[in-house]
Amino acid sequence: MPEKNKSEATPNNGSPKLYLAVFVAIYCTVLGFGWLSQTPSQEELYGSGGRFLHEVVHNLQAAEGFPWWSANFMQGHSTANFALCAVPLAVGICSTAIFGHLVGIKIAALLIVPLAALTMFVFVRRLTANEWTAAVASVLYVMSGQMLVRIGNFEHWMGSYSYIFPPLILWAFLKTAGEGSWRASAWLAFAWAGMMLSYAKLTFMFAPLAAIFFVWLLLDQPERRVALVRGTMVSLVLVGVMSVVLLLPLTRECQWVAAFSMDNFAGWQQAFSIKNFISVLDRANGLLAQMRPDFVADRGQFYLGLITLFSVAAVFWWSRKHAEWLATRNGVLLRLFVGMTLLALWLAQGPFSVFTGVQEFLKGSQKAPDWIAALMWLMTCVPPFLIYAILPAGPRRGLYATILILIYVFVPGFVVLEKLPMYRDIRAP
């Protein structure tokens, strides 16, 4: 009888997992049909996306083995630098062996979508205990403009494999706190190592965001702190064995996580840094096309899209009349992840502070339409507003918000971060 009442209270509206699987299958089919039927571009024929696979196979054949710590690395037979993207390279080599050179690489790149959807679903389901929320989060994740732009940027499709692992890392933190088992620590180590061997640089840039989640988890579940800390320490040892050891030859052969020359270091940092918060709306340089050349972002590398911005804005607007919701667990999670996003954007400013970036933006906007400057000012005000909105209500909310806003505006976060060990060789955020 109780089971009957329970089913009547929560009617079966179908399986979120099934709907998600169907959506992802159709989504990948549409993307794959369009991409695979296109005439290969010059980048697809000659770009690094294919050249790296060729070089790995060539080095293996030339050295008659696996030249990882090779005595003749100066002759170009070492594969040490390819450890930075070992996971996508391994998938790409297998895929091209089955489907051919160009098609195989595209299929390997498209595999990112279902794998990222899976890891996001697993993470959000455990975080919220709601499969529908997990399914919606997965759909939004794989429709992210940032992810699709990077997959489509054929030269750097391997780095896009990094999108698979952040949800898995956060899920493993939850699992480690909940279980405190060796298996949970192994999952956490596997997720970190997988991301390290997909693109080590992005792994280091994700670490501050993961640290924020880790600290929140310590505060949210104080009774499980011992299990979380102990399990994380165990996983760090395993990460060293599973990935860091493979990357050690890079300290001898080239700058470690950068893996290439550090010439014109300041120029690289400026070229691959966010110009202004307006960049999250600028797909294919539609807004910044008439700006100074060094302000034109290459292939929309910071593009997040209007859907993301309006979705977050709609929730905060709705919460104006439902302020109590922000104090619930779901409200706390919203504020947590908005805060993590703001941290990422702050670090993405590179060698600039936000204030310096605004000044440079105005200097470079002489040929841009006047409304671009107006939009720039509007978008510049969004992060300070969000900083205030995500802080819990209290008598010192204004003080804390003022301090954080001043830090956000005037302190170049990446310049501070790159003073730390392991971050000194990261060329740009």
Helices and strands as residue ranges (DSSP letters): H 2-9, H 16-36, H 42-46, H 48-63, G 73-75, G 80-85, H 86-99, H 101-110, H 112-128, H 131-142, H 145-152, G 154-164, H 165-179, H 182-196, H 200-220, G 222-224, H 225-239, I 240-244, H 245-247, H 250-253, H 265-271, G 277-281, G 283-285, G 293-295, H 306-319, G 323-327, H 329-347, H 354-363, H 370-390, H 397-410, H 413-417
